[in-house]
Amino acid sequence: MARPTKTGLDYFPMDTDWDRKMKVFKAKYKLQGIGLITELFKAIYSEGYFYPWDDETRLLFADEHHIEEFLLSEMIVFAIGNGLFSKHLFDKYNILTSSGIQKRYLSGSFRRANVLFHKDFLLIEPEIPEWSKTKLVISSETPVKYSETPVIYSDGTHSKVKESKVKKRRYTPPAAETAEKSKSKSVKISENRYIYHLIENAFVNKNQDFNFKREGPHIKQLEEKALARASPEDFTKKIIVVFWELVHSDDKLFKKQPFLPSILNSGGLWPRVLKELENREEQLDPEIAEITRRIFNYDSK
């Protein structure tokens, strides 16, 4: 029986002189953040050049690496917003990857018979050097996702991935689901998980005892409302900024209300917050950056 084609790397390089994006991430999350990024790189390179990221993966990753789920979510959102991972591919396919990851993966595959890239995931123009006999394959087929998290450990000066037997299942990107399952709301929500995590991150940052089980359904409904807008990310930031200011104002309806997704999403308050946003849209633009930094913990674009 033929051995399956290996797609992941046994080792991967880490730069000794980090770029500005990594330096900003380290400045914010210190050594814990660098540890997280290293473990994410291990997970990515163990499978190839991208890593599917959904709610279940986040839960398992947080448990395996002994990190609070809300903090992990915050770090991932910050990393995407800061450009460490591709926001476009995360929005569309729920995967973590970047042009740098893809370049390093390609360089580590030059001694293989074949190296496979998926057309829709490419952020680079891959080239094979003349000395290499590697055949470059660009596929338009749906990629495969491992159903179990690979076992990883550190060995020496390189980061090494320990081999483990894993089962595979088809990984269907949200865009493909949309074509197959009609225009259902649940499918539409899944097309842009960045908005979900953006909302989640804003509220988690201000609530250390955040109840994911209770608030999760409300985050999904807020995500759906945002995705119905022409600019979901801009709308998300502005509506949450307005809600934040209202609960800290002297408004009798909002004063002392908890800053939670369930409160914003409530039938009585949502129309009022939306109306307030419409009334203040123009004056919000100059001040959105500073307030966004306070709530979302990174600069608005």
N, C-alpha and C positions, 0 to 999 in steps of 0.2 A: 504493500500500500504506500503510495507516494506521500512524502511529508508535506504538510500544508505550507504555503508560501509565507515567509515571515514578513510582517509589515512594520513592526515596532523596532526600536533601537535598543541595544544593550547598554550603550553609553551615550551621553550627550554633553557638549561643551557648555560652560558658563563663562560669560565675559568677566574679566577682572576689573574692567573699567565700565561701569554701568552708564547707560544713557540717562537723559534727564527724566524720562518717564519712570524708570526704576528708582532713581534717586528720590523722586517725589513720593513714590509708594513707600520706600523705606523710611523717609522722613515722617510719614504719617503713621505707619504701623510697626516701625522699628524691626527688631529681629524676628518677632512673631510673623510679621508680614512677609519677610524674606523667606522664612521657613515655609509659609503657605505657598508662595510662588514656586519655590523649589519642588514641593510635593506635587503641585499642579503640573509643572513641567515633566516630572517623572511620569505622571499618569498619561499625559499627552503623548510623550515620546514612546511610551511602552506600547501604545496602539498605533502610532504613526505620526501624523502632523495635526490632528484635531482630536477634541474630546467632547462627546455629547454631554450637555449639562442641563439636567432637569431637576424637579423637586426631589425625586427619589435619590438621584446621584448626590445632590447637595446634602441630604440627610445622612446618607452612608459615609460620605467624605468627612462630614463634621464629626460623626461618631468615631470613625477610624483614627482621626488625627486629634481627637480630644479638644475640639474647639466649639464654642457656642454657635449654634446655627445662625442666630441673628448677626453675629460678628462675621461669620464666613460670608453670609449674603452681602453684608456691607462692603467687605473687601472685594468681592467679585464685581459688584456694581461700580465701585471706585476704579478698579483695574480696567474695566471696559470703558468707562467714561474718560479715563486718563490715556487710553490708547494702547494699553498693554495687550489687549485682545481686540479682535475685530468686532466692532459694534454691528456692522452690516451683517456679518455671517451669524452673529449671535441672535440678532433680531429675526433673521429669516430661517435659520436652521437649528437654533439652540446649541451651537457648538462653540468651544473655546479654541481659537487659533490666532495666528498673526503672520505677517509676512516674514518676520524674523524666525519664527518657529519653522515655517515652511522651508526657508533657506537652509537652516541648520539640519533639518531632516533630510533634505536633498543631498547636502554635503556628506552626511553620514551613510548614504546609500549608494555611493559611487562604485563600491566593489561588489554590488549585487548584480544578479542577472537582469532583474527588472525593478523599476521603481514606479509605483502607481500613484497617480493623482486624480482626484475627481474634479471635473471641469468646473462645476458650480462652486467649489470650495477654493479655487485657486486665487491667491493674492499676489503671486509672482509669475514671472515668465521663466519657467525652468529650463536650464541648459545643462547638457552633459559635456564635460571636458573631453578633449580628443583622446586622452590616454585611457579613459574609462570605456569598458565594453558594456556598460549598463544600458539597457533599453528603456527609454522613457515611454510610459503608457498613460495617456490621458483618457479617462473613462467618463462617460455620461450616465452610467448606471448608478442606481441608488446604493450608497455605501452600507457597510455592515457595522453594527454596534455590539460590543461585548455586553453580555448580560450580567457579568460579575466584575467587581473591581479587581485589577491585577495586584498581586502582592509585591510591594516595593521596599527597597532598603538601600542604604548608602554604603559604598565600598570604595575606600581610598579617596583619591582626588577626583575621580569621576563619579557621576551619579549612575548607579547600575540598577537595572530592572530584573527582578527575580522572575523566572518563567513559572507560569502556573497554567493548569488546564482550565479552559473557560468554554462556556457554551456561547453560541452566537445566535442572534436573531436579526431579522430584518430591521434596519433603522429607517423609518419613513419620515422624511422631513415634513414639518408642518405644511409647507407649500404643496407637497404632494397629497397630504391628507385633505387639503381644501378642495383639490380637483376631484378627489374620490368620494368625499362625504357630503357634498353640497355646501350651502352657505350657512351652516349652523353657527351659533354664537360661540360654542366651545372651541370650534376649529379656529375661528377668527382670533380668539384670545390667544391660542397657542402660537400664532404666527409672530408674535412680538413679545417674548418673555422679558426683554429688557425693560419694557414699561412696567410689567408686574414687579420686577425686582427694584425698579426705581421707586415705585410707590411703597413697597415693603420696607425698603431701606430708610426712607424718610421717616416713617412712623417708628421703626425699630430704634433708630438713633435717639429718639426722644422718650422711649418707653423700655426700660431695662427688663421689666417683667412682662414683655409682650407675649400674648397668648396666640400662637400661630394657628391653633386649631379653631379658635373662635373667630379670629379676624381674617383668616385666609379667604373664606367665601366673599367677604366684603372687598378685599383687595382685588379679587377676580372681577367683581362687578364694576369697581372703579376703573380697572384696566379696560374693560369693555367700553365704558363710556369714553375713555381717552382715545381708544383706537377708532372711534367713530368720528373723531375730529381730524381736520386737515393736517394739523401738526401735533401728533399725540404727545411727544416729549415736552414741547413747549406748553401745551395745555396742562399736562400733569404737574409740571413745576409751578405754574401760576395758580392753579386751583388749590394746591396744597399750601402755597404761600399765603393765599387769601384766608384759607381756613385757619392756619397757624396764627395769623394776626387777629382774626375774629375771636378765637378762644382766649387771647391775651388782651382783649379790649374790654371796655366797660359795657359792651352790648349785653343787655339782660338775657337775651336768648342764648348767647354763646358763652358768656362769662362762666368760668369754672367747669365748662364741659371738657371731658377728657379728649386729648389729642389722639384719636384713634380712627382707623378706617371705618369701623362700624358706625361711629358718630357722624362722620362726613357723609357716609352713604345712606344715612337715615332719611326716610321720606319727608320728614319735617324740615331738616336742615339743608339737604342737598340743593333744593331750588333756591334757597336764600343765598347760599355760598355762590352758586352759579350766577345769580343776579348781581351780587356784589362784584364778582369778577368782571362781568360785562360793564358795569358802571365805572370800574377802575382800570380797565384794560390799558388805556393810554398812559396813565401815571405809574402803572406797574413796571413798564419797560425799563426806565432808568434805574429802578431800585431792585430789580429782580435778581441781579448778580449777587449782591451782598446777602440778601435774605436766603437765597438758594444755597450759598456757601454754609450758612448757619444750620439749615435744615438737612440738606443733602450731603454736606461735608465734601463738596468739590465744586469747582467753578462751573457756572453755566457756560454753554458755548455760544 
